[in-house]
Amino acid sequence: MIPYAAAQIVGAILAAVAIYAIASGAGADPRAGGLASNGYGAHSPGGYSLGAGFLAEVLLTFFFLLVILGATDRRAPQGFAPIAIGLCLTLIHLIGIPVTNVSVNPARSTGPALMVGGWALSQLWMFWVAPLLGAAIAGFVHRSVLGRER
């Protein structure tokens, strides 16, 4: 798991550097706009509080992981997982972008936060804790409801 997580974080950082380099081509400092960093309170696109953002991230991650676990289960129809997962992620972004710029993945949050610094780094903890909590709850619920494969 450690190499997988490290690869995701490195990829997110490299993507944030690439976005910064591209956005810098317009002449202004793109960090001023936050580079799509996740945030709550004054840094939420819609002004949502820490509590609202935390709950949204937990729930959105929970539902996303439930879809992933269900769609990739050996008992699910084969070949449809990418459709279900892709549509679910689209819906999650439509719901979550106005709230926190949607994370559901701590690595995705880390890259932009490192580039922006300051407020983005101080709020990064929430975008690690909430998705990890949502994922853990989804794993528990999936196993409890569907049980182990027979």
MARBA-3410 file (N, C-alpha, C, O; in Angstrom, 1 decimal):
150
0.8,-1.2,0.0,0.0,0.0,0.0,0.9,1.3,0.0,0.5,2.3,-0.6 ~ 2.0,1.2,0.7,2.9,2.4,0.8,3.4,2.8,-0.6,3.3,4.0,-0.9 ~ 3.9,1.9,-1.5,4.3,2.4,-2.8,3.1,3.0,-3.6,3.3,3.9,-4.4 ~ 1.9,2.4,-3.5,0.8,2.9,-4.2,0.4,4.3,-3.8,0.2,5.2,-4.6 ~ 0.4,4.5,-2.5,0.1,5.9,-1.9,1.1,6.9,-2.3,0.8,8.0,-2.7
2.4,6.4,-2.2,3.5,7.3,-2.6,3.4,7.7,-4.1,3.6,8.9,-4.4 ~ 3.1,6.8,-4.9,3.0,7.0,-6.4,1.8,8.0,-6.6,2.0,8.9,-7.5 ~ 0.7,7.9,-5.9,-0.4,8.8,-6.1,0.0,10.2,-5.7,-0.3,11.2,-6.4 ~ 0.7,10.3,-4.6,1.1,11.6,-4.0,2.1,12.3,-5.0,2.0,13.5,-5.3 ~ 3.1,11.5,-5.4,4.1,12.1,-6.4,3.4,12.5,-7.7,3.7,13.6,-8.2
2.5,11.7,-8.2,1.7,12.0,-9.4,0.9,13.3,-9.2,0.8,14.2,-10.1 ~ 0.3,13.5,-8.0,-0.5,14.7,-7.8,0.4,15.9,-7.7,0.0,17.0,-8.2 ~ 1.5,15.8,-7.1,2.5,16.9,-7.0,2.9,17.3,-8.4,3.0,18.5,-8.8 ~ 3.3,16.3,-9.2,3.8,16.6,-10.6,2.6,17.2,-11.4,2.9,18.1,-12.2 ~ 1.4,16.8,-11.2,0.3,17.3,-12.0,0.1,18.8,-11.5,-0.2,19.7,-12.4
0.2,19.1,-10.2,0.0,20.5,-9.7,1.1,21.4,-10.3,0.9,22.5,-10.6 ~ 2.4,20.8,-10.4,3.5,21.6,-11.0,3.2,21.9,-12.5,3.4,23.0,-12.9 ~ 2.7,20.9,-13.2,2.3,21.1,-14.6,1.2,22.1,-14.7,1.3,23.0,-15.6 ~ 0.2,22.0,-13.9,-0.9,23.0,-14.0,-0.4,24.4,-13.7,-0.8,25.4,-14.3 ~ 0.5,24.5,-12.7,1.1,25.8,-12.3,1.8,26.4,-13.5,1.7,27.5,-13.8
2.6,25.5,-14.1,3.5,26.0,-15.3,2.6,26.4,-16.4,2.9,27.5,-17.1 ~ 1.5,25.7,-16.7,0.6,26.1,-17.8,-0.1,27.4,-17.5,-0.2,28.3,-18.3 ~ -0.7,27.5,-16.2,-1.4,28.6,-15.8,-0.6,29.9,-15.7,-1.1,31.0,-15.8 ~ 0.7,29.7,-15.4,1.7,30.8,-15.3,1.8,31.5,-16.7,2.3,32.7,-16.8 ~ 1.5,30.8,-17.8,1.7,31.4,-19.1,0.8,32.6,-19.4,1.0,33.3,-20.4
-0.2,32.8,-18.5,-1.1,34.0,-18.7,-0.5,35.2,-18.1,-1.1,36.3,-18.2 ~ 0.6,35.1,-17.4,1.3,36.3,-16.8,1.0,36.5,-15.4,1.8,37.3,-14.7 ~ -0.1,36.0,-14.8,-0.4,36.2,-13.4,0.0,35.0,-12.6,0.3,33.9,-13.1 ~ 0.1,35.2,-11.3,0.4,34.1,-10.4,-0.8,33.2,-10.2,-1.7,33.6,-9.5 ~ -0.8,32.0,-10.7,-2.0,31.1,-10.6,-2.3,30.7,-9.2,-3.4,30.2,-8.9
-1.3,30.8,-8.3,-1.5,30.4,-6.9,-2.5,31.3,-6.2,-3.2,30.9,-5.2 ~ -2.7,32.5,-6.7,-3.7,33.4,-6.1,-5.1,32.9,-6.2,-5.9,33.2,-5.4 ~ -5.3,32.1,-7.3,-6.6,31.5,-7.5,-6.8,30.2,-6.7,-7.9,29.6,-6.7 ~ -5.7,29.7,-6.1,-5.8,28.5,-5.4,-5.5,27.2,-6.1,-5.4,26.1,-5.5 ~ -5.3,27.2,-7.4,-5.0,26.0,-8.2,-5.9,24.9,-7.9,-5.5,23.7,-7.8
-7.2,25.2,-7.7,-8.2,24.2,-7.3,-7.9,23.4,-6.0,-8.3,22.3,-5.9 ~ -7.2,24.1,-5.1,-7.0,23.5,-3.8,-8.3,23.3,-3.1,-9.3,24.1,-3.3 ~ -8.4,22.3,-2.3,-9.6,22.1,-1.5,-9.6,23.0,-0.3,-8.6,23.4,0.3 ~ -10.8,23.5,0.1,-10.9,24.4,1.2,-12.3,24.4,1.8,-13.3,24.0,1.2 ~ -12.3,25.0,3.0,-13.6,25.2,3.7,-13.6,26.6,4.2,-12.5,27.3,4.2
-14.7,27.1,4.7,-14.8,28.4,5.2,-14.6,29.4,4.1,-15.2,29.3,3.1 ~ -13.7,30.4,4.4,-13.4,31.4,3.4,-12.8,30.8,2.1,-12.8,31.5,1.1 ~ -12.3,29.6,2.2,-11.6,29.0,1.0,-12.5,28.0,0.3,-12.0,27.3,-0.6 ~ -13.7,27.9,0.7,-14.7,27.0,0.0,-15.3,27.8,-1.1,-15.6,29.0,-0.9 ~ -15.4,27.2,-2.3,-16.0,28.0,-3.4,-17.4,28.6,-3.1,-17.8,29.6,-3.5
-18.2,27.8,-2.3,-19.5,28.3,-1.9,-19.6,28.9,-0.5,-20.7,29.2,0.0 ~ -18.4,29.0,0.2,-18.4,29.5,1.6,-18.9,28.5,2.6,-19.4,28.9,3.7 ~ -18.8,27.2,2.4,-19.3,26.2,3.3,-18.3,26.0,4.5,-17.1,26.2,4.4 ~ -18.9,25.8,5.7,-18.1,25.7,6.9,-17.3,24.4,6.9,-17.4,23.5,6.1 ~ -16.4,24.3,7.9,-15.6,23.1,8.2,-16.5,21.9,8.3,-16.3,20.9,7.7
-17.5,22.0,9.2,-18.4,20.9,9.4,-19.1,20.4,8.2,-19.2,19.2,7.9 ~ -19.6,21.4,7.4,-20.3,21.0,6.1,-19.4,20.3,5.2,-19.7,19.4,4.5 ~ -18.2,20.9,5.0,-17.2,20.4,4.1,-16.7,19.0,4.6,-16.6,18.1,3.8 ~ -16.5,18.8,5.9,-16.1,17.5,6.4,-17.2,16.5,6.1,-16.8,15.4,5.6 ~ -18.4,16.8,6.4,-19.5,15.8,6.2,-19.6,15.5,4.7,-19.8,14.3,4.3
-19.5,16.5,3.9,-19.6,16.3,2.4,-18.5,15.4,1.9,-18.8,14.4,1.2 ~ -17.3,15.6,2.4,-16.1,14.8,1.9,-16.3,13.3,2.4,-16.0,12.4,1.7 ~ -16.7,13.1,3.7,-16.9,11.8,4.2,-18.0,11.1,3.4,-17.8,9.9,2.9 ~ -19.2,11.7,3.2,-20.3,11.1,2.5,-19.9,10.8,1.0,-20.2,9.8,0.5 ~ -19.3,11.8,0.3,-19.0,11.6,-1.1,-18.0,10.5,-1.3,-18.1,9.7,-2.2
-17.0,10.4,-0.4,-16.0,9.3,-0.5,-16.7,8.0,-0.1,-16.4,7.0,-0.8 ~ -17.5,8.0,0.9,-18.3,6.8,1.3,-19.0,6.2,0.1,-18.9,5.0,-0.3 ~ -19.8,7.1,-0.6,-20.6,6.6,-1.7,-19.8,6.2,-2.9,-20.1,5.2,-3.6 ~ -18.7,6.9,-3.1,-17.8,6.6,-4.2,-17.2,5.2,-4.0,-17.1,4.4,-4.9 ~ -16.7,5.0,-2.8,-16.1,3.7,-2.5,-17.1,2.6,-2.5,-16.8,1.4,-2.9
-18.3,2.8,-2.1,-19.4,1.8,-2.2,-19.6,1.4,-3.6,-19.7,0.2,-4.0 ~ -19.6,2.4,-4.5,-19.8,2.1,-5.9,-18.6,1.3,-6.5,-18.8,0.3,-7.2 ~ -17.4,1.7,-6.1,-16.2,1.0,-6.6,-16.2,-0.4,-6.1,-16.0,-1.4,-6.8 ~ -16.5,-0.6,-4.8,-16.5,-2.0,-4.2,-17.6,-2.8,-4.8,-17.4,-4.0,-5.1 ~ -18.8,-2.3,-5.0,-19.8,-3.0,-5.6,-19.6,-3.3,-7.1,-19.9,-4.4,-7.5
-19.1,-2.4,-7.8,-19.0,-2.6,-9.3,-17.8,-3.5,-9.6,-17.8,-4.1,-10.7 ~ -16.8,-3.6,-8.7,-15.7,-4.5,-9.0,-15.8,-5.8,-8.2,-14.9,-6.6,-8.3 ~ -16.9,-6.0,-7.5,-17.1,-7.3,-6.8,-17.2,-8.4,-7.9,-17.7,-8.2,-9.0 ~ -16.7,-9.6,-7.6,-16.7,-10.7,-8.5,-18.2,-11.1,-8.9,-18.4,-11.7,-9.9 ~ -19.1,-10.7,-8.0,-20.5,-11.1,-8.2,-21.2,-10.1,-9.1,-22.3,-10.3,-9.5
-20.6,-8.9,-9.4,-21.2,-7.9,-10.2,-21.0,-8.3,-11.7,-20.1,-9.0,-12.0 ~ -21.9,-7.8,-12.6,-21.7,-8.1,-14.0,-20.4,-7.5,-14.5,-20.0,-6.4,-14.1 ~ -19.7,-8.3,-15.2,-18.3,-8.0,-15.7,-18.4,-6.9,-16.8,-19.3,-7.0,-17.7 ~ -17.5,-6.0,-16.8,-17.3,-5.0,-17.9,-18.0,-3.7,-17.7,-17.8,-2.8,-18.5 ~ -18.8,-3.6,-16.6,-19.6,-2.4,-16.4,-19.0,-1.5,-15.3,-19.4,-0.3,-15.2
-18.0,-1.9,-14.6,-17.4,-1.2,-13.5,-16.9,0.2,-14.0,-17.2,1.2,-13.3 ~ -16.2,0.4,-15.1,-15.8,1.7,-15.5,-16.9,2.7,-15.7,-16.8,3.9,-15.5 ~ -18.0,2.2,-16.2,-19.2,3.1,-16.5,-19.7,3.6,-15.1,-20.0,4.8,-14.9 ~ -20.0,2.6,-14.2,-20.5,3.0,-12.9,-19.6,3.9,-12.2,-20.1,4.9,-11.6 ~ -18.3,3.6,-12.1,-17.4,4.4,-11.4,-17.2,5.8,-12.0,-17.2,6.8,-11.3
-17.1,5.8,-13.3,-17.0,7.1,-14.0,-18.2,8.0,-13.8,-18.0,9.2,-13.6 ~ -19.4,7.5,-13.9,-20.6,8.3,-13.7,-20.7,8.7,-12.3,-21.1,9.9,-12.0 ~ -20.4,7.9,-11.4,-20.4,8.2,-9.9,-19.4,9.4,-9.6,-19.8,10.3,-8.9 ~ -18.2,9.3,-10.2,-17.2,10.3,-9.9,-17.7,11.6,-10.5,-17.4,12.7,-10.0 ~ -18.3,11.6,-11.7,-18.9,12.8,-12.3,-19.9,13.4,-11.4,-19.8,14.6,-11.2
-20.8,12.6,-10.9,-21.8,13.2,-10.0,-21.2,13.7,-8.7,-21.6,14.8,-8.2 ~ -20.2,13.0,-8.2,-19.6,13.5,-6.9,-18.9,14.9,-7.2,-19.0,15.7,-6.3 ~ -18.3,15.1,-8.3,-17.7,16.4,-8.6,-18.7,17.4,-8.8,-18.6,18.6,-8.4 ~ -19.8,17.1,-9.5,-20.9,18.1,-9.7,-21.5,18.6,-8.3,-21.8,19.7,-8.1 ~ -21.6,17.6,-7.4,-22.1,18.0,-6.0,-21.0,18.7,-5.2,-21.2,19.7,-4.5
-19.8,18.1,-5.2,-18.7,18.6,-4.3,-17.9,19.8,-4.7,-17.3,20.4,-3.8 ~ -17.8,20.1,-5.9,-16.9,21.3,-6.3,-17.4,22.5,-5.6,-16.6,23.3,-5.1 ~ -18.7,22.8,-5.6,-19.1,24.1,-5.0,-18.9,24.1,-3.4,-18.8,25.1,-2.8 ~ -18.8,22.9,-2.8,-18.6,22.8,-1.4,-17.2,22.9,-1.0,-16.8,23.8,-0.2 ~ -16.3,22.1,-1.5,-14.9,22.1,-1.1,-13.9,22.0,-2.3,-12.7,21.9,-2.0
-14.3,22.1,-3.5,-13.5,21.8,-4.6,-13.3,20.3,-4.7,-12.4,19.9,-5.5 ~ -14.0,19.5,-4.0,-14.1,18.1,-3.9,-12.7,17.4,-3.9,-11.9,17.6,-4.9 ~ -12.5,16.6,-2.9,-11.2,15.8,-2.8,-11.5,14.3,-3.1,-11.1,13.9,-4.2 ~ -12.1,13.6,-2.2,-12.3,12.2,-2.2,-11.0,11.4,-2.5,-11.1,10.2,-2.7 ~ -9.9,12.1,-2.4,-8.6,11.4,-2.6,-7.5,12.3,-2.0,-7.3,13.4,-2.5
-6.9,11.9,-0.9,-5.9,12.8,-0.2,-4.8,13.2,-1.1,-4.3,14.3,-1.0 ~ -4.4,12.3,-2.0,-3.3,12.7,-2.9,-3.7,13.8,-3.8,-2.9,14.7,-4.1 ~ -4.9,13.8,-4.3,-5.4,14.9,-5.2,-5.3,16.2,-4.5,-5.1,17.2,-5.1 ~ -5.6,16.2,-3.2,-5.6,17.4,-2.4,-4.2,17.9,-2.1,-3.9,19.1,-1.9 ~ -3.2,17.0,-1.9,-1.9,17.3,-1.5,-1.1,18.1,-2.6,-0.4,19.1,-2.2
-1.2,17.7,-3.8,-0.5,18.4,-4.9,-0.7,19.9,-4.9,0.2,20.7,-4.8 ~ -2.0,20.3,-5.1,-2.3,21.7,-5.2,-2.0,22.5,-3.9,-1.5,23.6,-3.9 ~ -2.2,21.8,-2.7,-1.9,22.5,-1.4,-0.4,22.8,-1.3,-0.1,23.8,-0.7 ~ 0.4,21.9,-1.7,1.9,22.1,-1.7,2.3,23.3,-2.5,3.2,24.1,-2.2 ~ 1.6,23.4,-3.7,1.9,24.5,-4.6,1.4,25.9,-4.1,2.1,26.9,-4.2
0.3,25.9,-3.4,-0.3,27.1,-2.9,0.2,27.5,-1.6,0.5,28.7,-1.3 ~ 0.5,26.5,-0.7,1.0,26.8,0.6,0.0,27.5,1.5,-1.2,27.4,1.2 ~ 0.5,28.1,2.6,-0.4,28.9,3.5,-1.7,28.2,3.9,-1.7,27.1,4.5 ~ -2.8,28.9,3.5,-4.1,28.4,3.9,-4.4,27.0,3.4,-5.0,26.2,4.1 ~ -3.9,26.7,2.2,-4.2,25.3,1.6,-3.5,24.2,2.4,-4.1,23.2,2.6
-2.3,24.5,2.9,-1.6,23.5,3.7,-2.3,23.4,5.1,-2.3,22.3,5.7 ~ -2.7,24.5,5.6,-3.3,24.5,7.0,-4.6,23.7,7.0,-5.1,23.2,8.0 ~ -5.3,23.7,5.8,-6.6,23.0,5.7,-6.5,21.6,5.2,-7.5,20.8,5.1 ~ -5.3,21.2,4.8,-5.1,19.9,4.1,-5.4,18.7,5.0,-5.9,17.7,4.5 ~ -5.3,18.9,6.3,-5.6,17.8,7.2,-7.0,17.2,7.0,-7.2,16.0,7.0
-7.9,18.1,6.8,-9.3,17.7,6.6,-9.5,16.8,5.4,-10.4,16.0,5.3 ~ -8.7,17.1,4.3,-8.9,16.4,3.1,-8.0,15.1,3.1,-8.0,14.4,2.0 ~ -7.4,14.8,4.2,-6.9,13.5,4.4,-7.8,12.7,5.4,-8.2,11.5,5.1 ~ -8.2,13.3,6.5,-9.0,12.6,7.5,-10.4,12.3,6.9,-10.8,11.1,7.0 ~ -11.1,13.2,6.3,-12.5,12.9,5.8,-12.6,11.8,4.8,-13.4,10.9,4.9
-11.7,11.9,3.7,-11.8,10.8,2.7,-11.4,9.4,3.3,-12.0,8.4,3.0 ~ -10.4,9.4,4.2,-10.0,8.1,4.8,-11.1,7.6,5.7,-11.3,6.4,5.7 ~ -11.8,8.4,6.4,-12.9,8.0,7.2,-14.0,7.5,6.4,-14.6,6.4,6.6 ~ -14.4,8.2,5.3,-15.4,7.8,4.4,-15.1,6.4,3.8,-16.0,5.6,3.6 ~ -13.9,6.3,3.4,-13.5,5.0,2.7,-13.5,3.8,3.7,-14.0,2.7,3.4
-13.1,4.1,5.0,-13.1,3.0,6.0,-14.6,2.6,6.3,-14.9,1.4,6.4 ~ -15.5,3.6,6.4,-16.9,3.3,6.6,-17.5,2.5,5.5,-18.2,1.6,5.7 ~ -17.1,2.9,4.2,-17.6,2.2,3.1,-17.1,0.7,3.1,-17.9,-0.2,2.8 ~ -15.9,0.5,3.4,-15.4,-0.9,3.5,-16.1,-1.7,4.5,-16.4,-2.9,4.3 ~ -16.4,-1.1,5.7,-17.1,-1.8,6.7,-18.5,-2.1,6.3,-19.0,-3.2,6.4
-19.2,-1.1,5.7,-20.6,-1.3,5.3,-20.7,-2.3,4.1,-21.6,-3.2,4.2 ~ -19.8,-2.2,3.2,-19.8,-3.2,2.1,-19.6,-4.6,2.6,-20.4,-5.5,2.2 ~ -18.7,-4.8,3.5,-18.5,-6.2,4.0,-19.7,-6.6,4.9,-20.1,-7.8,4.9 ~ -20.2,-5.7,5.6,-21.3,-6.0,6.5,-22.6,-6.4,5.8,-23.3,-7.3,6.1 ~ -22.9,-5.6,4.7,-24.1,-5.7,3.9,-24.0,-6.9,3.0,-24.9,-7.8,2.9
-22.9,-6.9,2.2,-22.8,-8.0,1.2,-22.1,-9.2,1.7,-22.1,-10.3,1.0 ~ -21.4,-9.1,2.8,-20.7,-10.2,3.3,-19.5,-10.6,2.5,-19.2,-10.0,1.5 ~ -18.9,-11.7,2.9,-17.7,-12.1,2.1,-18.2,-13.0,0.9,-19.3,-13.5,0.9 ~ -17.4,-13.0,-0.1,-17.7,-13.8,-1.3,-17.7,-15.2,-0.9,-16.9,-15.7,-0.2 ~ -18.7,-15.9,-1.4,-18.8,-17.4,-1.0,-18.1,-18.2,-2.1,-18.1,-19.5,-2.0
END
